[in-house]
Amino acid sequence: MKSNLTIHGYGHIGACVSRAGCLLALAAGLMLGSCGTGSDLNRSAVSDYSAEDLNIETDFQIFHTNADSSRFFIKLNTKSLLYTRGGNSGYTARVKVIITPYVLGDDAAFKLRAKTIRIDDPDNEKEVKDLLAATDIALPEGKDYSIRIEITDLNRKRDITKFFLCDKQYPNSRHYFLAAESDIRIPKFGDRIAPGKAYIVKTNASKDRTVHVSRYKRNFPMPPPPFAYYEPRPFDYTPDSVFTVKLNSNNEFRFIPEEGGFYHFRNDPEQKEGYTLFVGHPDHPDITEVAQMAHPFRYLLSSKEFASILEEENRKKKIEMYWLDWCGNKERARAAIEAFYGRAEDANRYFSSHVDGWKTDRGLVYIVYGKPNKVYRSSTIETWIYGEENNPMSITFNFVKVINPFTTNDFRLNREEYYKPTWYRSLEAWRNGRVY
């Protein structure tokens, strides 16, 4: 990946990282073709997963630096930003971000002071890249917060609003930790890390300068169809291994993960809450190898068909044969592959929790049905609507948040028998070469 990274002082970080232009690296591995991320305060529609023309791709991170202040990081992608000329100057994208914390709980109506930052990207080439910025916001400890982020493309005069939940109740919560690859001022967005790679982890909340680490190696099953009720097995909290690490003078330690599993960091070994990093594929959320393609494909296959792929030495050829058979020609097969695995990559991007996003209930529905027309969020539930709202022919999925000490992104579908007809109708469409 080509990168261009600049830092403009510790008080405000401005950086840009360019990204490869290939939509799906996996397509290059097939003969069929090749290629050249809250909660709301009330209950309002958001556009993260719905088909919006202007959906600025963003990610957020926060780190509690002390009892009264926290550092808020934002990353946004430029692909949906408008670059315009200003006088005799070149092309520039201009973004305004307003960050407003709200206290949750008994003081839910209480709003703290907002912070506004500007992010400008002068670039005559209009290269697609990630822009990074950071600022300190006043957040007193002992509370939970919902942070409202209003992002305005000043050139396009369009804006979006997103929310980010923040826990500052106890000094063992995940936001008292921060991870980075090389420079702690530029954090690791998300919780996926690559095996064998060195990371820096920082925490200011350890009383004895010791961090307790538990490693888990678990194999979680794929979710069944939306109409098939099942009861997940209780999680065994007995770790596969435990160890401690000492902080240096900067309250940091160096960490190199092993292959597979996930690591849970705690300042207090008596509490379950802490900070978790999941070891995954180095290219996550992208699907770049044929070996990664078989398991999401299971959603469209019978048990016998899926077993035939796993038994095949040349899985690439076997998967290819299914798509060609369903679609009839390479052109339609190529389009179907890009749509299907593009959704799998989106699922990894949006829904990854203790498992990759494609393996979650939301990932299952997203891959098979596509983007919902409307999404509603509260602090405990997501409601997805396919079709027109209040239309009896529309389909509604409700996902309930699961209390999970390792992640805040674990949601479980309320399964219903009435999903069966539309589920099989969607599978029939895919198997007839039509993107559902």
C-alpha positions as CSV (number, residue, x, y, z in Angstrom):
1,M,0.0,0.0,0.0
2,K,1.4,3.4,-1.0
3,S,1.2,5.8,1.9
4,N,1.7,9.5,2.6
5,L,1.7,10.4,6.2
6,T,2.3,13.7,7.9
7,I,1.8,14.9,11.5
8,H,1.1,18.5,12.3
9,G,1.9,18.5,16.0
10,Y,0.7,16.6,19.0
11,G,-2.3,18.9,19.7
12,H,-3.8,18.1,16.3
13,I,-2.9,15.2,14.1
14,G,-3.6,15.6,10.4
15,A,-2.6,12.7,8.2
16,C,-3.5,11.0,5.0
17,V,-3.1,7.4,3.9
18,S,-3.8,6.4,0.3
19,R,-5.5,3.1,-0.5
20,A,-5.3,0.7,-3.4
21,G,-7.8,1.2,-6.1
22,C,-8.7,-2.5,-6.5
23,L,-12.2,-3.2,-5.2
24,L,-11.8,-7.0,-4.7
25,A,-8.3,-8.5,-4.7
26,L,-10.0,-11.9,-4.7
27,A,-11.2,-11.5,-8.2
28,A,-7.7,-11.5,-9.5
29,G,-7.3,-15.0,-8.2
30,L,-10.1,-16.3,-10.4
31,M,-10.1,-16.8,-14.1
32,L,-13.4,-14.9,-14.2
33,G,-11.8,-11.5,-14.1
34,S,-9.4,-9.1,-12.5
35,C,-9.4,-5.6,-11.2
36,G,-7.0,-2.8,-12.1
37,T,-18.5,1.9,11.1
38,G,-22.6,3.7,17.3
39,S,-25.8,4.4,18.9
40,D,-28.4,7.2,18.7
41,L,-29.9,9.2,21.5
42,N,-33.5,8.9,20.3
43,R,-34.2,6.5,17.5
44,S,-33.4,8.0,14.2
45,A,-32.5,6.6,10.8
46,V,-28.8,6.3,10.0
47,S,-27.2,5.5,6.7
48,D,-24.2,3.3,7.5
49,Y,-25.5,0.3,5.7
50,S,-28.3,1.8,3.6
51,A,-27.9,2.9,0.0
52,E,-27.1,6.6,0.3
53,D,-25.4,8.6,-2.4
54,L,-23.4,10.5,0.1
55,N,-22.1,8.2,2.8
56,I,-18.7,9.4,4.0
57,E,-16.8,6.4,5.2
58,T,-15.6,7.1,8.7
59,D,-14.1,5.4,11.7
60,F,-13.6,6.7,15.3
61,Q,-11.4,5.9,18.3
62,I,-11.1,7.4,21.7
63,F,-8.5,7.2,24.5
64,H,-9.0,8.5,28.1
65,T,-5.8,10.4,28.8
66,N,-6.8,11.5,32.3
67,A,-9.7,11.8,34.7
68,D,-11.1,14.9,32.9
69,S,-10.0,14.7,29.3
70,S,-10.1,12.2,26.4
71,R,-8.5,12.2,23.0
72,F,-10.9,11.7,20.1
73,F,-9.6,10.4,16.8
74,I,-11.4,10.4,13.5
75,K,-10.6,8.8,10.2
76,L,-12.6,9.6,7.0
77,N,-12.2,8.5,3.4
78,T,-12.1,11.0,0.6
79,K,-13.9,8.9,-2.0
80,S,-17.2,10.7,-1.3
81,L,-15.8,14.2,-0.8
82,L,-16.0,17.0,-3.3
83,Y,-12.7,18.7,-4.3
84,T,-13.1,22.2,-5.6
85,R,-10.8,25.1,-6.7
86,G,-10.5,28.1,-4.4
87,G,-9.4,31.2,-6.4
88,N,-6.0,30.6,-7.9
89,S,-5.3,27.6,-5.7
90,G,-5.6,24.0,-6.6
91,Y,-8.3,21.5,-5.7
92,T,-9.1,21.0,-2.0
93,A,-11.6,19.0,0.0
94,R,-12.9,20.8,3.1
95,V,-14.6,19.1,6.0
96,K,-16.0,20.4,9.3
97,V,-16.5,18.0,12.2
98,I,-18.5,18.9,15.3
99,I,-18.0,16.5,18.2
100,T,-20.7,16.8,21.0
101,P,-20.6,14.4,24.0
102,Y,-23.9,13.5,25.8
103,V,-24.0,12.0,29.2
104,L,-25.9,8.7,29.3
105,G,-27.9,7.3,32.3
106,D,-29.8,9.5,34.7
107,D,-28.3,12.6,33.1
108,A,-29.1,11.5,29.5
109,A,-30.4,15.0,28.6
110,F,-27.1,16.7,29.7
111,K,-25.0,17.9,26.8
112,L,-21.3,18.7,27.3
113,R,-19.4,21.4,25.4
114,A,-19.0,20.6,21.7
115,K,-15.6,20.7,19.9
116,T,-15.2,21.7,16.2
117,I,-12.3,20.8,14.0
118,R,-11.5,21.4,10.3
119,I,-9.9,18.9,8.0
120,D,-8.6,20.2,4.6
121,D,-7.0,18.1,1.9
122,P,-5.3,20.0,-0.9
123,D,-4.9,17.5,-3.7
124,N,-5.0,18.3,-7.4
125,E,-5.0,14.5,-8.2
126,K,-8.0,13.9,-5.9
127,E,-6.5,10.7,-4.8
128,V,-8.7,8.4,-2.7
129,K,-7.2,8.3,0.7
130,D,-7.9,8.2,4.4
131,L,-7.7,11.5,6.3
132,L,-6.8,11.4,10.0
133,A,-7.4,14.0,12.7
134,A,-7.5,14.1,16.5
135,T,-8.5,16.5,19.3
136,D,-8.9,16.6,23.0
137,I,-12.4,16.8,24.5
138,A,-13.6,17.3,28.1
139,L,-15.0,14.0,29.5
140,P,-15.2,13.7,33.3
141,E,-14.7,10.1,34.5
142,G,-17.5,8.1,36.1
143,K,-20.0,8.4,33.3
144,D,-21.0,6.7,30.0
145,Y,-21.3,8.9,27.0
146,S,-22.8,9.0,23.5
147,I,-20.7,11.2,21.3
148,R,-22.5,12.8,18.4
149,I,-20.3,13.4,15.3
150,E,-21.6,15.8,12.7
151,I,-19.5,15.7,9.5
152,T,-20.1,18.3,6.9
153,D,-18.6,18.3,3.4
154,L,-18.2,22.1,3.1
155,N,-17.8,22.0,-0.7
156,R,-20.8,19.8,-1.3
157,K,-22.8,21.4,1.5
158,R,-24.0,18.0,2.6
159,D,-23.6,16.4,6.0
160,I,-24.0,13.2,7.9
161,T,-24.4,12.5,11.6
162,K,-23.0,9.5,13.5
163,F,-22.8,8.4,17.1
164,F,-20.0,6.7,19.1
165,L,-20.6,5.1,22.5
166,C,-17.9,5.8,25.1
167,D,-17.4,4.2,28.5
168,K,-15.6,6.2,31.2
169,Q,-17.3,4.6,34.2
170,Y,-14.4,2.5,35.3
171,P,-10.6,2.6,34.7
172,N,-10.7,-1.0,33.2
173,S,-12.9,-0.2,30.2
174,R,-11.6,-0.6,26.7
175,H,-11.2,3.2,26.1
176,Y,-8.5,3.3,28.8
177,F,-6.3,1.5,26.3
178,L,-4.9,2.5,22.9
179,A,-3.0,0.5,20.3
180,A,-0.9,1.6,17.4
181,E,1.4,0.0,14.9
182,S,4.4,2.3,15.3
183,D,3.3,5.8,16.4
184,I,0.9,5.9,19.4
185,R,-0.4,9.3,18.2
186,I,-1.8,7.4,15.1
187,P,-4.0,4.7,16.7
188,K,-5.1,1.4,15.3
189,F,-8.7,1.9,14.2
190,G,-10.8,-1.2,14.9
191,D,-9.7,-4.3,16.9
192,R,-8.2,-6.6,14.2
193,I,-4.5,-7.2,14.2
194,A,-2.1,-9.3,12.2
195,P,-0.1,-12.3,13.7
196,G,3.6,-11.8,14.1
197,K,3.4,-8.0,13.7
198,A,4.6,-5.7,16.5
199,Y,2.2,-3.3,18.1
200,I,2.3,-0.6,20.8
201,V,-0.3,-0.7,23.6
202,K,-0.8,2.2,26.0
203,T,-2.9,2.6,29.2
204,N,-2.8,5.3,31.8
205,A,-5.0,3.5,34.3
206,S,-2.8,0.6,35.7
207,K,-2.2,1.2,39.4
208,D,0.8,-1.1,39.7
209,R,2.1,-0.6,36.1
210,T,1.1,-4.1,35.2
211,V,-1.3,-5.3,32.5
212,H,-2.9,-8.7,32.8
213,V,-3.4,-10.5,29.5
214,S,-5.6,-13.5,28.7
215,R,-5.4,-15.3,25.4
216,Y,-8.3,-17.3,24.0
217,K,-8.4,-19.6,21.0
218,R,-12.0,-20.4,20.1
219,N,-13.8,-21.7,17.0
220,F,-17.3,-20.2,16.7
221,P,-19.9,-21.8,14.4
222,M,-21.5,-20.0,11.5
223,P,-25.0,-18.7,12.1
224,P,-28.0,-20.7,10.8
225,P,-30.6,-19.2,8.5
226,P,-32.9,-16.4,9.9
227,F,-35.8,-18.7,10.5
228,A,-33.8,-21.4,12.3
229,Y,-33.8,-20.9,16.1
230,Y,-30.8,-22.0,18.0
231,E,-29.3,-21.4,21.4
232,P,-25.6,-20.4,21.4
233,R,-23.4,-22.3,23.8
234,P,-22.3,-20.3,26.9
235,F,-18.8,-18.9,26.5
236,D,-16.1,-20.6,28.6
237,Y,-14.1,-17.7,30.1
238,T,-11.2,-20.0,31.1
239,P,-8.3,-18.6,29.0
240,D,-6.0,-20.8,27.0
241,S,-3.0,-18.9,28.5
242,V,-2.4,-15.9,30.7
243,F,0.6,-13.6,31.3
244,T,1.4,-10.1,32.5
245,V,3.4,-7.3,31.0
246,K,5.1,-4.3,32.6
247,L,4.5,-0.8,31.3
248,N,7.5,1.4,30.4
249,S,8.0,5.0,31.5
250,N,5.5,6.1,28.8
251,N,2.8,3.7,30.2
252,E,3.3,1.6,27.0
253,F,4.3,-2.0,26.2
254,R,5.3,-3.7,23.0
255,F,3.1,-6.6,21.9
256,I,3.5,-9.3,19.2
257,P,0.5,-11.6,18.8
258,E,0.7,-15.2,17.9
259,E,-1.3,-16.9,15.2
260,G,-5.1,-17.1,15.8
261,G,-7.2,-16.3,18.8
262,F,-7.7,-13.0,20.6
263,Y,-6.1,-11.2,23.5
264,H,-7.9,-9.6,26.4
265,F,-6.0,-6.8,28.3
266,R,-7.1,-5.8,31.8
267,N,-5.7,-3.4,34.4
268,D,-7.7,-5.2,37.1
269,P,-7.6,-9.0,36.8
270,E,-10.8,-9.3,39.0
271,Q,-12.9,-7.6,36.4
272,K,-14.1,-9.1,33.0
273,E,-14.1,-5.7,31.3
274,G,-11.0,-4.7,29.4
275,Y,-9.5,-4.2,26.0
276,T,-9.5,-6.9,23.3
277,L,-7.5,-7.3,20.2
278,F,-8.5,-10.1,17.7
279,V,-5.8,-11.7,15.6
280,G,-7.1,-12.1,12.0
281,H,-6.1,-12.1,8.4
282,P,-3.5,-9.4,7.6
283,D,-5.8,-8.0,4.8
284,H,-9.0,-7.8,7.0
285,P,-11.6,-6.6,6.1
286,D,-10.7,-7.5,2.5
287,I,-11.0,-11.0,1.1
288,T,-7.8,-11.5,-0.9
289,E,-7.3,-15.3,-1.0
290,V,-9.3,-18.2,-2.4
291,A,-9.0,-19.9,1.0
292,Q,-11.2,-17.1,2.5
293,M,-13.9,-17.5,-0.2
294,A,-15.3,-20.9,0.6
295,H,-16.9,-20.3,4.0
296,P,-19.1,-17.2,3.2
297,F,-20.2,-19.1,0.1
298,R,-21.7,-21.7,2.5
299,Y,-24.8,-19.4,2.8
300,L,-25.8,-20.2,-0.8
301,L,-25.0,-23.9,-0.7
302,S,-26.5,-27.1,0.6
303,S,-24.5,-29.2,3.1
304,K,-23.5,-31.6,0.4
305,E,-22.4,-28.8,-2.0
306,F,-20.3,-27.2,0.7
307,A,-18.7,-30.5,1.7
308,S,-17.7,-31.0,-1.9
309,I,-15.8,-27.7,-1.9
310,L,-14.0,-28.5,1.3
311,E,-13.0,-31.9,-0.1
312,E,-11.7,-30.4,-3.4
313,E,-8.0,-29.9,-3.6
314,N,-8.5,-27.1,-6.1
315,R,-11.1,-25.0,-4.3
316,K,-10.7,-22.1,-6.7
317,K,-11.8,-24.2,-9.6
318,K,-14.7,-25.7,-7.7
319,I,-16.1,-22.4,-6.6
320,E,-15.6,-21.1,-10.1
321,M,-17.6,-23.9,-11.5
322,Y,-20.6,-23.2,-9.2
323,W,-20.7,-19.5,-10.2
324,L,-20.4,-20.3,-13.9
325,D,-23.1,-23.0,-13.7
326,W,-25.5,-20.6,-12.0
327,C,-24.8,-17.5,-14.1
328,G,-24.3,-19.1,-17.5
329,N,-21.4,-17.0,-18.7
330,K,-18.2,-15.4,-17.4
331,E,-19.6,-11.8,-17.5
332,R,-22.6,-12.5,-15.3
333,A,-20.4,-14.8,-13.0
334,R,-17.9,-12.0,-12.6
335,A,-20.6,-9.5,-11.6
336,A,-22.2,-12.0,-9.1
337,I,-18.8,-12.8,-7.5
338,E,-18.0,-9.1,-7.1
339,A,-21.4,-8.4,-5.5
340,F,-21.3,-11.4,-3.2
341,Y,-17.8,-11.0,-1.9
342,G,-18.0,-7.2,-1.9
343,R,-20.9,-7.7,0.6
344,A,-18.7,-10.1,2.6
345,E,-16.0,-7.4,2.8
346,D,-18.5,-4.8,3.9
347,A,-19.8,-7.3,6.5
348,N,-16.2,-7.6,7.8
349,R,-15.9,-3.8,7.9
350,Y,-19.1,-3.1,9.7
351,F,-20.0,-6.1,11.8
352,S,-16.8,-7.8,13.0
353,S,-17.0,-8.7,16.7
354,H,-15.5,-11.8,18.4
355,V,-15.8,-13.3,14.9
356,D,-15.3,-11.8,11.4
357,G,-18.3,-9.8,10.2
358,W,-19.3,-12.2,7.5
359,K,-19.8,-14.9,10.2
360,T,-22.3,-12.8,12.3
361,D,-26.1,-12.6,12.1
362,R,-25.9,-9.1,10.6
363,G,-23.3,-10.3,8.2
364,L,-25.5,-13.3,7.1
365,V,-28.4,-11.0,6.4
366,Y,-26.3,-8.3,4.7
367,I,-24.5,-10.8,2.4
368,V,-27.7,-12.6,1.2
369,Y,-30.2,-9.7,1.1
370,G,-27.9,-6.7,0.5
371,K,-28.0,-3.3,2.0
372,P,-31.2,-2.5,3.9
373,N,-33.3,0.4,2.7
374,K,-33.4,1.9,6.2
375,V,-31.6,1.2,9.5
376,Y,-32.8,2.3,12.9
377,R,-30.5,2.2,15.9
378,S,-30.9,2.5,19.7
379,S,-28.4,1.7,22.4
380,T,-29.7,-2.0,22.5
381,I,-31.2,-2.8,19.1
382,E,-30.8,-2.4,15.3
383,T,-33.8,-2.6,13.0
384,W,-33.2,-3.2,9.3
385,I,-36.0,-2.6,6.8
386,Y,-36.0,-4.0,3.3
387,G,-38.5,-2.3,1.1
388,E,-40.8,0.7,2.0
389,E,-41.3,1.4,5.7
390,N,-44.8,0.4,6.9
391,N,-45.4,-1.6,3.8
392,P,-46.7,-5.1,4.7
393,M,-44.6,-6.6,1.9
394,S,-41.4,-5.2,3.4
395,I,-39.1,-7.4,5.5
396,T,-37.9,-6.3,8.9
397,F,-35.0,-7.8,10.9
398,N,-34.3,-6.9,14.5
399,F,-30.8,-7.4,16.0
400,V,-30.4,-7.2,19.8
401,K,-27.2,-6.2,21.3
402,V,-25.4,-8.9,23.3
403,I,-23.5,-8.1,26.5
404,N,-20.0,-9.2,25.6
405,P,-16.9,-8.1,27.6
406,F,-14.7,-8.5,24.5
407,T,-16.6,-6.2,22.0
408,T,-19.5,-3.7,21.8
409,N,-20.4,-4.9,18.2
410,D,-22.1,-8.2,19.0
411,F,-25.7,-8.3,17.9
412,R,-28.0,-11.4,17.7
413,L,-31.0,-11.7,15.3
414,N,-34.5,-12.3,16.6
415,R,-35.2,-15.3,14.4
416,E,-38.7,-15.8,13.1
417,E,-40.4,-18.6,11.1
418,Y,-41.8,-16.1,8.6
419,Y,-38.4,-15.4,7.1
420,K,-38.3,-18.9,5.5
421,P,-40.1,-18.0,2.2
422,T,-38.1,-14.9,1.5
423,W,-34.8,-16.7,2.5
424,Y,-35.3,-19.4,0.0
425,R,-36.5,-16.9,-2.6
426,S,-33.2,-15.0,-2.2
427,L,-31.1,-18.2,-2.5
428,E,-33.0,-19.2,-5.6
429,A,-32.2,-15.7,-7.1
430,W,-28.5,-16.1,-6.4
431,R,-28.4,-19.7,-7.8
432,N,-30.1,-18.4,-10.9
433,G,-27.4,-15.9,-11.5
434,R,-29.2,-12.9,-10.2
435,V,-27.8,-10.6,-7.5
436,Y,-30.5,-10.4,-4.9
